[in-house]
Amino acid sequence: MIMNIEKLVRKNIRSLKPYSSARDEFTGNADIFLDANENPFPSPYNRYPDPLQRELKTAISNIKNISPAQLFLGNGSDEAIDLLIRAFCEPYADAILITPPTYGMYKVCADINAVKVQEAALTPDFQLDLEKILDSVDQTTKIIFLCSPNNPSGNLLDEADVIKIVSRFNGLVVLDEAYIDFSGVPGFTPLLDQYPNLVILQTLSKAWGLAGLRLGMCFAADEIITILNKIKYPYNINISTQTIVLSKLNNQNELKKNVAIILEERELLRNKLSDIHWVKEIFPSDANFLLVRVEDATTIYTQMLNSGIILRNRSNVALCENCLRITIGTPQENKLLIEKMKTIPL
Ligand SMILES: *Cc1c(COP(=O)(O)O)cnc(C)c1O
């Protein structure tokens, strides 16, 4: 499919002349910086950060095997979700399509921006309903948001289904791969060059263990990345985040070790949970959490909370009646979780 990104983007964004910061306009070498009204007295933080995070992007590009021109970094992937909606969806006119049950931020960002939300629920086994999706899109649909592994169900979406949506939809498909490092599959980044309308989100908040630093990655055709760079806040990634992440990226062994423990614990927890009589169903998971259907989710949620353990009650979400979402903790935390659960009579 020939995708005309220029035509898809909002008119005012297409013609926008972006803010040009002092550091944007400067290239070359200098010893004395009197261009940005910074405080001259040295500290690790007296200078503005690199607005385009070049060093960090080069390092991430090498790990992900994707050109830096196809990478946008955001203050969490939530920033990328918001910017994509703002760049491509005209308020009070355009729409996004989501596939409930799914991550809540797509709808919240659309609502904030007065962008319509179309819904095509997943099937009961949490896969895409292709017919429903393709029937639901119309002229106003600019972005389809898919999440794989999906939050809150935990499963990977069928790859062939995702490809069908990407190749048939005449707009952007944003594939949120926040949990891809737990899934054991490479995900869609290796296919990026084949699909000019595919946008992939990943984050350092989950497997990488850096949620507090706020760094989200968005991979897409360089045309799309250029648009995001144009509308982002000039200095969206702060100096400490850029520096600390750079130093952590070298440590891929720690990432792999942590992921391996979490996956082992997940299956241990699955076994233990299945022995509890009020546990009805434990859904398959390719992520670092389990979706568990129980007899009375709200009672169990409250009782666990009273014991000092917070779970995520997803009972009110489509297809998740009486479901709790349980994040895999440390071995010690998981042991305590099961001990407390066993004391709930019900
Ligand atoms: C946790 C999560 C994110 C989080 O993104 P940040 O990078 O922390 O903003 C994004 N998408 C999904 C599906 C998530 O579950």
The ligand as a MOL file (V3000), in Angstrom:
LIG
                    3D

  0  0  0     0  0            999 V3000
M  V30 BEGIN CTAB
M  V30 COUNTS 15 15 0 0 0
M  V30 BEGIN ATOM
M  V30 1 C 2.9720 0.1790 31.0810 0
M  V30 2 C 2.5110 0.4100 29.6940 0
M  V30 3 C 2.9780 1.4780 28.9550 0
M  V30 4 C 3.8340 2.4340 29.7210 0
M  V30 5 O 4.4350 3.3380 29.1740 0
M  V30 6 P 5.4610 4.3800 29.7860 0
M  V30 7 O 6.6070 4.2010 28.8460 0
M  V30 8 O 5.7920 4.0330 31.1860 0
M  V30 9 O 4.7580 5.6770 29.6170 0
M  V30 10 C 2.6140 1.6290 27.6350 0
M  V30 11 N 1.7710 0.7380 27.0630 0
M  V30 12 C 1.2710 -0.3030 27.7560 0
M  V30 13 C 0.3740 -1.2590 27.1090 0
M  V30 14 C 1.6240 -0.4700 29.0880 0
M  V30 15 O 1.0900 -1.4810 29.7830 0
M  V30 END ATOM
M  V30 BEGIN BOND
M  V30 1 1 1 2
M  V30 2 1 2 3
M  V30 3 2 2 14
M  V30 4 1 3 4
M  V30 5 2 3 10
M  V30 6 1 4 5
M  V30 7 1 5 6
M  V30 8 2 6 7
M  V30 9 1 6 8
M  V30 10 1 6 9
M  V30 11 1 10 11
M  V30 12 2 11 12
M  V30 13 1 12 13
M  V30 14 1 12 14
M  V30 15 1 14 15
M  V30 END BOND
M  V30 END CTAB
M  END
